[in-house]
Amino acid sequence: MTIACSQEVVFDTVADLEGMGRFSPENTGGEWLRGARGPSLSAKFKGTNAHGEETWTTTATVVAYDRPHTFAFKVTVGPVKVSTWTFTLRAVPGGTEVTESWVDQRHGLVKRFASTGVEDRDRFTTSSIETTLAKLKAHLEA
C-alpha cells in the first residue's frame, strides 16, 4: 500500500508500540520491557491483544530495526514461537510503499488448541493486515 507520507514518518508510526493498537483489529498496544524505552534491535516488549471476549499477551523481540526501511519482531508466548511480523518500507513517487507481512511459526498442536477466538488464523490475519494498513494510511494522510 502506498501512503502519501515520508518513509521516516511512516516508520516511526509503525514502530510506535503504544500507538499501533489504534490501527490493528487485534493488537491493543503494549509496553517495552527490560529497560527498553523504544524500538531498537533486540529490544523486547509485551504486546497486548484482544479478539471478542478473548484477551492475551505475548512477548516480542525486535529482530530488524533499520530506520526507515525495516521493522520486524518475533512473537512468543512463553517458550512457544508464535510468529514474525515485518514492516518493509520503500520510497516511491508520491510517498512510501508499505508492506506488512506475517509468518506463522506455530506448530500443529499449538495451532489446533490455541484459543484466540479466531477459527481461521491465516484468513483473519490477511484481512487484519489489510485493515491495519488502511487505517495507517487514513491516519497519516489526514
PyMOL CGO cylinders between C-alpha atoms (Angstrom):
from pymol import cmd
from pymol.cgo import CYLINDER

trace = [
    CYLINDER, 0.00, 0.00, 0.00, 1.28, 3.45, -0.84, 0.3, 1, 1, 1, 1, 1, 1,
    CYLINDER, 1.28, 3.45, -0.84, 0.95, 6.17, 1.79, 0.3, 1, 1, 1, 1, 1, 1,
    CYLINDER, 0.95, 6.17, 1.79, 1.45, 9.81, 0.85, 0.3, 1, 1, 1, 1, 1, 1,
    CYLINDER, 1.45, 9.81, 0.85, 3.97, 10.43, 3.61, 0.3, 1, 1, 1, 1, 1, 1,
    CYLINDER, 3.97, 10.43, 3.61, 7.73, 10.23, 4.12, 0.3, 1, 1, 1, 1, 1, 1,
    CYLINDER, 7.73, 10.23, 4.12, 9.39, 6.91, 4.99, 0.3, 1, 1, 1, 1, 1, 1,
    CYLINDER, 9.39, 6.91, 4.99, 10.59, 8.33, 8.30, 0.3, 1, 1, 1, 1, 1, 1,
    CYLINDER, 10.59, 8.33, 8.30, 7.11, 9.34, 9.45, 0.3, 1, 1, 1, 1, 1, 1,
    CYLINDER, 7.11, 9.34, 9.45, 5.58, 6.01, 8.36, 0.3, 1, 1, 1, 1, 1, 1,
    CYLINDER, 5.58, 6.01, 8.36, 8.42, 4.06, 10.01, 0.3, 1, 1, 1, 1, 1, 1,
    CYLINDER, 8.42, 4.06, 10.01, 8.13, 5.95, 13.29, 0.3, 1, 1, 1, 1, 1, 1,
    CYLINDER, 8.13, 5.95, 13.29, 4.38, 5.31, 13.33, 0.3, 1, 1, 1, 1, 1, 1,
    CYLINDER, 4.38, 5.31, 13.33, 4.62, 1.54, 12.74, 0.3, 1, 1, 1, 1, 1, 1,
    CYLINDER, 4.62, 1.54, 12.74, 7.44, 1.28, 15.30, 0.3, 1, 1, 1, 1, 1, 1,
    CYLINDER, 7.44, 1.28, 15.30, 5.34, 3.15, 17.91, 0.3, 1, 1, 1, 1, 1, 1,
    CYLINDER, 5.34, 3.15, 17.91, 4.38, 0.23, 20.11, 0.3, 1, 1, 1, 1, 1, 1,
    CYLINDER, 4.38, 0.23, 20.11, 1.95, 2.11, 22.28, 0.3, 1, 1, 1, 1, 1, 1,
    CYLINDER, 1.95, 2.11, 22.28, 0.15, 3.62, 19.27, 0.3, 1, 1, 1, 1, 1, 1,
    CYLINDER, 0.15, 3.62, 19.27, -0.20, 0.66, 16.92, 0.3, 1, 1, 1, 1, 1, 1,
    CYLINDER, -0.20, 0.66, 16.92, -3.31, -0.56, 18.69, 0.3, 1, 1, 1, 1, 1, 1,
    CYLINDER, -3.31, -0.56, 18.69, -5.34, 2.23, 17.10, 0.3, 1, 1, 1, 1, 1, 1,
    CYLINDER, -5.34, 2.23, 17.10, -4.81, 0.66, 13.65, 0.3, 1, 1, 1, 1, 1, 1,
    CYLINDER, -4.81, 0.66, 13.65, -5.00, -3.09, 14.32, 0.3, 1, 1, 1, 1, 1, 1,
    CYLINDER, -5.00, -3.09, 14.32, -8.20, -5.11, 14.68, 0.3, 1, 1, 1, 1, 1, 1,
    CYLINDER, -8.20, -5.11, 14.68, -6.49, -7.29, 17.32, 0.3, 1, 1, 1, 1, 1, 1,
    CYLINDER, -6.49, -7.29, 17.32, -3.42, -5.62, 18.81, 0.3, 1, 1, 1, 1, 1, 1,
    CYLINDER, -3.42, -5.62, 18.81, -4.26, -3.17, 21.58, 0.3, 1, 1, 1, 1, 1, 1,
    CYLINDER, -4.26, -3.17, 21.58, -0.75, -1.85, 22.24, 0.3, 1, 1, 1, 1, 1, 1,
    CYLINDER, -0.75, -1.85, 22.24, 1.93, -2.94, 24.63, 0.3, 1, 1, 1, 1, 1, 1,
    CYLINDER, 1.93, -2.94, 24.63, 4.89, -1.90, 26.71, 0.3, 1, 1, 1, 1, 1, 1,
    CYLINDER, 4.89, -1.90, 26.71, 8.64, -2.05, 26.39, 0.3, 1, 1, 1, 1, 1, 1,
    CYLINDER, 8.64, -2.05, 26.39, 10.43, -4.48, 28.69, 0.3, 1, 1, 1, 1, 1, 1,
    CYLINDER, 10.43, -4.48, 28.69, 13.79, -4.79, 30.42, 0.3, 1, 1, 1, 1, 1, 1,
    CYLINDER, 13.79, -4.79, 30.42, 14.61, -1.09, 30.40, 0.3, 1, 1, 1, 1, 1, 1,
    CYLINDER, 14.61, -1.09, 30.40, 13.87, -0.52, 26.70, 0.3, 1, 1, 1, 1, 1, 1,
    CYLINDER, 13.87, -0.52, 26.70, 12.38, 2.93, 26.11, 0.3, 1, 1, 1, 1, 1, 1,
    CYLINDER, 12.38, 2.93, 26.11, 11.60, 2.47, 22.46, 0.3, 1, 1, 1, 1, 1, 1,
    CYLINDER, 11.60, 2.47, 22.46, 12.31, 0.30, 19.47, 0.3, 1, 1, 1, 1, 1, 1,
    CYLINDER, 12.31, 0.30, 19.47, 15.84, -0.92, 18.81, 0.3, 1, 1, 1, 1, 1, 1,
    CYLINDER, 15.84, -0.92, 18.81, 17.44, -4.15, 17.66, 0.3, 1, 1, 1, 1, 1, 1,
    CYLINDER, 17.44, -4.15, 17.66, 16.92, -6.89, 20.29, 0.3, 1, 1, 1, 1, 1, 1,
    CYLINDER, 16.92, -6.89, 20.29, 14.55, -4.76, 22.40, 0.3, 1, 1, 1, 1, 1, 1,
    CYLINDER, 14.55, -4.76, 22.40, 11.74, -6.77, 23.97, 0.3, 1, 1, 1, 1, 1, 1,
    CYLINDER, 11.74, -6.77, 23.97, 8.14, -5.78, 24.51, 0.3, 1, 1, 1, 1, 1, 1,
    CYLINDER, 8.14, -5.78, 24.51, 4.91, -7.20, 25.86, 0.3, 1, 1, 1, 1, 1, 1,
    CYLINDER, 4.91, -7.20, 25.86, 2.15, -6.99, 23.29, 0.3, 1, 1, 1, 1, 1, 1,
    CYLINDER, 2.15, -6.99, 23.29, -1.48, -6.84, 24.37, 0.3, 1, 1, 1, 1, 1, 1,
    CYLINDER, -1.48, -6.84, 24.37, -4.22, -8.26, 22.17, 0.3, 1, 1, 1, 1, 1, 1,
    CYLINDER, -4.22, -8.26, 22.17, -7.97, -8.79, 22.15, 0.3, 1, 1, 1, 1, 1, 1,
    CYLINDER, -7.97, -8.79, 22.15, -10.48, -10.52, 19.92, 0.3, 1, 1, 1, 1, 1, 1,
    CYLINDER, -10.48, -10.52, 19.92, -14.07, -10.53, 21.07, 0.3, 1, 1, 1, 1, 1, 1,
    CYLINDER, -14.07, -10.53, 21.07, -14.05, -11.69, 24.70, 0.3, 1, 1, 1, 1, 1, 1,
    CYLINDER, -14.05, -11.69, 24.70, -10.55, -13.21, 24.43, 0.3, 1, 1, 1, 1, 1, 1,
    CYLINDER, -10.55, -13.21, 24.43, -7.53, -11.21, 25.63, 0.3, 1, 1, 1, 1, 1, 1,
    CYLINDER, -7.53, -11.21, 25.63, -3.90, -12.29, 25.77, 0.3, 1, 1, 1, 1, 1, 1,
    CYLINDER, -3.90, -12.29, 25.77, -0.35, -11.03, 25.94, 0.3, 1, 1, 1, 1, 1, 1,
    CYLINDER, -0.35, -11.03, 25.94, 2.74, -12.04, 24.05, 0.3, 1, 1, 1, 1, 1, 1,
    CYLINDER, 2.74, -12.04, 24.05, 6.42, -11.28, 24.29, 0.3, 1, 1, 1, 1, 1, 1,
    CYLINDER, 6.42, -11.28, 24.29, 8.17, -9.95, 21.21, 0.3, 1, 1, 1, 1, 1, 1,
    CYLINDER, 8.17, -9.95, 21.21, 11.79, -9.31, 20.33, 0.3, 1, 1, 1, 1, 1, 1,
    CYLINDER, 11.79, -9.31, 20.33, 12.77, -6.76, 17.69, 0.3, 1, 1, 1, 1, 1, 1,
    CYLINDER, 12.77, -6.76, 17.69, 14.78, -8.70, 15.08, 0.3, 1, 1, 1, 1, 1, 1,
    CYLINDER, 14.78, -8.70, 15.08, 15.13, -5.96, 12.45, 0.3, 1, 1, 1, 1, 1, 1,
    CYLINDER, 15.13, -5.96, 12.45, 15.37, -2.25, 13.06, 0.3, 1, 1, 1, 1, 1, 1,
    CYLINDER, 15.37, -2.25, 13.06, 16.68, -0.36, 10.04, 0.3, 1, 1, 1, 1, 1, 1,
    CYLINDER, 16.68, -0.36, 10.04, 15.03, 3.06, 10.11, 0.3, 1, 1, 1, 1, 1, 1,
    CYLINDER, 15.03, 3.06, 10.11, 13.33, 3.97, 7.77, 0.3, 1, 1, 1, 1, 1, 1,
    CYLINDER, 13.33, 3.97, 7.77, 13.32, 0.67, 5.85, 0.3, 1, 1, 1, 1, 1, 1,
    CYLINDER, 13.32, 0.67, 5.85, 12.51, -2.35, 8.01, 0.3, 1, 1, 1, 1, 1, 1,
    CYLINDER, 12.51, -2.35, 8.01, 10.92, -3.04, 11.38, 0.3, 1, 1, 1, 1, 1, 1,
    CYLINDER, 10.92, -3.04, 11.38, 10.37, -6.68, 12.38, 0.3, 1, 1, 1, 1, 1, 1,
    CYLINDER, 10.37, -6.68, 12.38, 9.73, -8.63, 15.54, 0.3, 1, 1, 1, 1, 1, 1,
    CYLINDER, 9.73, -8.63, 15.54, 9.36, -12.27, 16.60, 0.3, 1, 1, 1, 1, 1, 1,
    CYLINDER, 9.36, -12.27, 16.60, 6.45, -13.11, 18.90, 0.3, 1, 1, 1, 1, 1, 1,
    CYLINDER, 6.45, -13.11, 18.90, 6.40, -15.82, 21.56, 0.3, 1, 1, 1, 1, 1, 1,
    CYLINDER, 6.40, -15.82, 21.56, 4.09, -16.95, 24.33, 0.3, 1, 1, 1, 1, 1, 1,
    CYLINDER, 4.09, -16.95, 24.33, 6.36, -18.35, 27.00, 0.3, 1, 1, 1, 1, 1, 1,
    CYLINDER, 6.36, -18.35, 27.00, 8.76, -20.69, 25.19, 0.3, 1, 1, 1, 1, 1, 1,
    CYLINDER, 8.76, -20.69, 25.19, 6.39, -21.21, 22.23, 0.3, 1, 1, 1, 1, 1, 1,
    CYLINDER, 6.39, -21.21, 22.23, 7.21, -19.49, 18.93, 0.3, 1, 1, 1, 1, 1, 1,
    CYLINDER, 7.21, -19.49, 18.93, 4.16, -17.77, 17.51, 0.3, 1, 1, 1, 1, 1, 1,
    CYLINDER, 4.16, -17.77, 17.51, 5.03, -15.57, 14.54, 0.3, 1, 1, 1, 1, 1, 1,
    CYLINDER, 5.03, -15.57, 14.54, 7.27, -13.00, 12.92, 0.3, 1, 1, 1, 1, 1, 1,
    CYLINDER, 7.27, -13.00, 12.92, 5.83, -9.65, 11.82, 0.3, 1, 1, 1, 1, 1, 1,
    CYLINDER, 5.83, -9.65, 11.82, 7.68, -7.43, 9.34, 0.3, 1, 1, 1, 1, 1, 1,
    CYLINDER, 7.68, -7.43, 9.34, 7.03, -3.93, 8.05, 0.3, 1, 1, 1, 1, 1, 1,
    CYLINDER, 7.03, -3.93, 8.05, 9.02, -3.07, 4.93, 0.3, 1, 1, 1, 1, 1, 1,
    CYLINDER, 9.02, -3.07, 4.93, 9.04, 0.50, 3.63, 0.3, 1, 1, 1, 1, 1, 1,
    CYLINDER, 9.04, 0.50, 3.63, 10.25, 1.82, 0.28, 0.3, 1, 1, 1, 1, 1, 1,
    CYLINDER, 10.25, 1.82, 0.28, 10.24, 5.34, -1.08, 0.3, 1, 1, 1, 1, 1, 1,
    CYLINDER, 10.24, 5.34, -1.08, 8.12, 5.62, -4.23, 0.3, 1, 1, 1, 1, 1, 1,
    CYLINDER, 8.12, 5.62, -4.23, 6.83, 8.59, -6.22, 0.3, 1, 1, 1, 1, 1, 1,
    CYLINDER, 6.83, 8.59, -6.22, 4.16, 10.20, -4.09, 0.3, 1, 1, 1, 1, 1, 1,
    CYLINDER, 4.16, 10.20, -4.09, 5.16, 8.68, -0.77, 0.3, 1, 1, 1, 1, 1, 1,
    CYLINDER, 5.16, 8.68, -0.77, 6.07, 5.37, 0.82, 0.3, 1, 1, 1, 1, 1, 1,
    CYLINDER, 6.07, 5.37, 0.82, 5.14, 1.85, -0.17, 0.3, 1, 1, 1, 1, 1, 1,
    CYLINDER, 5.14, 1.85, -0.17, 4.42, -0.14, 3.00, 0.3, 1, 1, 1, 1, 1, 1,
    CYLINDER, 4.42, -0.14, 3.00, 4.28, -3.91, 3.16, 0.3, 1, 1, 1, 1, 1, 1,
    CYLINDER, 4.28, -3.91, 3.16, 3.24, -5.71, 6.33, 0.3, 1, 1, 1, 1, 1, 1,
    CYLINDER, 3.24, -5.71, 6.33, 3.89, -9.45, 6.42, 0.3, 1, 1, 1, 1, 1, 1,
    CYLINDER, 3.89, -9.45, 6.42, 3.30, -12.25, 8.90, 0.3, 1, 1, 1, 1, 1, 1,
    CYLINDER, 3.30, -12.25, 8.90, 4.90, -15.68, 9.19, 0.3, 1, 1, 1, 1, 1, 1,
    CYLINDER, 4.90, -15.68, 9.19, 3.05, -18.15, 11.40, 0.3, 1, 1, 1, 1, 1, 1,
    CYLINDER, 3.05, -18.15, 11.40, 5.60, -20.15, 13.40, 0.3, 1, 1, 1, 1, 1, 1,
    CYLINDER, 5.60, -20.15, 13.40, 3.16, -22.16, 15.50, 0.3, 1, 1, 1, 1, 1, 1,
    CYLINDER, 3.16, -22.16, 15.50, 3.31, -25.94, 15.18, 0.3, 1, 1, 1, 1, 1, 1,
    CYLINDER, 3.31, -25.94, 15.18, 0.32, -28.23, 14.63, 0.3, 1, 1, 1, 1, 1, 1,
    CYLINDER, 0.32, -28.23, 14.63, -0.85, -28.77, 18.22, 0.3, 1, 1, 1, 1, 1, 1,
    CYLINDER, -0.85, -28.77, 18.22, -0.44, -25.13, 19.15, 0.3, 1, 1, 1, 1, 1, 1,
    CYLINDER, -0.44, -25.13, 19.15, -2.39, -24.10, 16.05, 0.3, 1, 1, 1, 1, 1, 1,
    CYLINDER, -2.39, -24.10, 16.05, -5.12, -26.58, 16.90, 0.3, 1, 1, 1, 1, 1, 1,
    CYLINDER, -5.12, -26.58, 16.90, -5.57, -25.78, 20.57, 0.3, 1, 1, 1, 1, 1, 1,
    CYLINDER, -5.57, -25.78, 20.57, -4.55, -22.13, 20.99, 0.3, 1, 1, 1, 1, 1, 1,
    CYLINDER, -4.55, -22.13, 20.99, -7.72, -20.14, 21.52, 0.3, 1, 1, 1, 1, 1, 1,
    CYLINDER, -7.72, -20.14, 21.52, -7.78, -16.51, 20.50, 0.3, 1, 1, 1, 1, 1, 1,
    CYLINDER, -7.78, -16.51, 20.50, -11.36, -16.54, 19.27, 0.3, 1, 1, 1, 1, 1, 1,
    CYLINDER, -11.36, -16.54, 19.27, -10.27, -16.92, 15.62, 0.3, 1, 1, 1, 1, 1, 1,
    CYLINDER, -10.27, -16.92, 15.62, -11.24, -20.03, 13.63, 0.3, 1, 1, 1, 1, 1, 1,
    CYLINDER, -11.24, -20.03, 13.63, -9.06, -19.43, 10.54, 0.3, 1, 1, 1, 1, 1, 1,
    CYLINDER, -9.06, -19.43, 10.54, -5.95, -17.54, 11.66, 0.3, 1, 1, 1, 1, 1, 1,
    CYLINDER, -5.95, -17.54, 11.66, -4.46, -17.30, 8.16, 0.3, 1, 1, 1, 1, 1, 1,
    CYLINDER, -4.46, -17.30, 8.16, -7.57, -15.73, 6.65, 0.3, 1, 1, 1, 1, 1, 1,
    CYLINDER, -7.57, -15.73, 6.65, -8.10, -13.46, 9.66, 0.3, 1, 1, 1, 1, 1, 1,
    CYLINDER, -8.10, -13.46, 9.66, -4.50, -12.23, 9.61, 0.3, 1, 1, 1, 1, 1, 1,
    CYLINDER, -4.50, -12.23, 9.61, -4.63, -11.44, 5.89, 0.3, 1, 1, 1, 1, 1, 1,
    CYLINDER, -4.63, -11.44, 5.89, -7.75, -9.34, 6.50, 0.3, 1, 1, 1, 1, 1, 1,
    CYLINDER, -7.75, -9.34, 6.50, -6.22, -7.81, 9.64, 0.3, 1, 1, 1, 1, 1, 1,
    CYLINDER, -6.22, -7.81, 9.64, -3.14, -6.67, 7.72, 0.3, 1, 1, 1, 1, 1, 1,
    CYLINDER, -3.14, -6.67, 7.72, -5.33, -5.01, 5.08, 0.3, 1, 1, 1, 1, 1, 1,
    CYLINDER, -5.33, -5.01, 5.08, -7.33, -3.24, 7.80, 0.3, 1, 1, 1, 1, 1, 1,
    CYLINDER, -7.33, -3.24, 7.80, -4.22, -2.14, 9.67, 0.3, 1, 1, 1, 1, 1, 1,
    CYLINDER, -4.22, -2.14, 9.67, -2.61, -0.68, 6.56, 0.3, 1, 1, 1, 1, 1, 1,
    CYLINDER, -2.61, -0.68, 6.56, -5.82, 1.07, 5.50, 0.3, 1, 1, 1, 1, 1, 1,
    CYLINDER, -5.82, 1.07, 5.50, -6.19, 2.68, 8.95, 0.3, 1, 1, 1, 1, 1, 1,
    CYLINDER, -6.19, 2.68, 8.95, -2.49, 3.62, 8.97, 0.3, 1, 1, 1, 1, 1, 1,
    CYLINDER, -2.49, 3.62, 8.97, -2.90, 5.28, 5.56, 0.3, 1, 1, 1, 1, 1, 1,
    CYLINDER, -2.90, 5.28, 5.56, -6.03, 7.16, 6.62, 0.3, 1, 1, 1, 1, 1, 1,
    CYLINDER, -6.03, 7.16, 6.62, -4.33, 8.38, 9.81, 0.3, 1, 1, 1, 1, 1, 1,
    CYLINDER, -4.33, 8.38, 9.81, -1.12, 9.54, 8.13, 0.3, 1, 1, 1, 1, 1, 1,
    CYLINDER, -1.12, 9.54, 8.13, -2.84, 11.18, 5.18, 0.3, 1, 1, 1, 1, 1, 1,
    CYLINDER, -2.84, 11.18, 5.18, -5.40, 13.03, 7.32, 0.3, 1, 1, 1, 1, 1, 1,
]
cmd.load_cgo(trace, "trace")
